[in-house]
Amino acid sequence: MSEKQAIGFVGAGLMGHGMAKHLLAAGHPLTILGHRNRQPVDDLVGRGAREAKTPAELAAASEIVFLCLPMSDQVEAVVAGPDGLLQGAREGLIVVDTSTAEPGSTLRLAEAAAARGVRYVDAPLTRTPKEAEEGRLNTMVGADKALFDQLKPVMACYAENVFHVGPLGAGHKLKLINNFIAMGLASLVAEAVATARSVGVDLAQLNALVSAGPVNSGIFQRMMAQALEQDPSGLQFAIRNARKDLRYFNAMASEAGLVGLMAPAALQTMTLATASGHGEELVPQLVDVLSEMNGAKG
């Protein structure tokens, strides 16, 4: 494989645009798939990327393909669907899925890919579109050590920290656990704020108390920025996406035969907010959604 590998990129959205931009800036020939939002695609083409019409065409032009998609069913369609990556892949192609996906789906796709001589890696992300544009994401990689070592310099184009977390599937499992903790805390803080408003507790005093003690966290501060200042920008993650990730986490736990109470409760919170028309709002706005449902003023 050449020093500057030919890269394919599917999913040049909020996170993917910055990732693809930095891969291109590092000198990798880049082919991208069209996106419903043309602005990031047109920007990358203006920087020197080539646009493919189908995933199969993109795979044929690439040594490594990165996926950055919202859901597992979209990943499955791009990889294994008609005109999918596997239809155009040459033997030795590496597919790196940076989406937050279902581990079971990842393992099934990896098996289908292996039958075509294609290697599959899961490498989901943390941090926000801001860090993506800065080339400062974190990524957790599920792959064998040799393949990880091969890919690490490429991932370092867009990631400040590249963690090898285990074999194939380990990245997506760890990401779901991380997001369960984050979205579980967000649900808890939102409910606490709604309760505080309902019983007449001063939110500034709640913030001061928690901020000075061991309960404080980055998630708490981002949720309280919305509660106190109507500023949701610290956590640019839609409620509907939080619901999706919690659904995947619950499915993973169920497949493992586990019994839990917190994850189903967090999923119920996000499902209720989505069903009531707030799915496109950002997670910090959940503090106002739950307050409104409980008749408490923001």
Secondary structure as UniProt FT lines:
FT   STRAND          7..10
FT   TURN            14..15
FT   HELIX           16..25
FT   TURN            26..27
FT   STRAND          30..33
FT   HELIX           38..46
FT   TURN            47..48
FT   STRAND          50..52
FT   HELIX           55..60
FT   STRAND          64..67
FT   HELIX           72..80
FT   TURN            82..83
FT   HELIX           85..88
FT   TURN            91..92
FT   STRAND          94..97
FT   HELIX           103..115
FT   TURN            116..117
FT   STRAND          119..122
FT   STRAND          125..126
FT   HELIX           129..134
FT   STRAND          137..142
FT   HELIX           145..155
FT   TURN            156..158
FT   STRAND          159..166
FT   TURN            168..169
FT   HELIX           170..199
FT   HELIX           203..211
FT   TURN            214..215
FT   HELIX           218..229
FT   TURN            233..234
FT   HELIX           239..255
FT   TURN            256..257
FT   HELIX           262..273
FT   HELIX           274..278
FT   TURN            279..280
FT   HELIX           283..285
FT   HELIX           286..293
FT   TURN            294..295
//
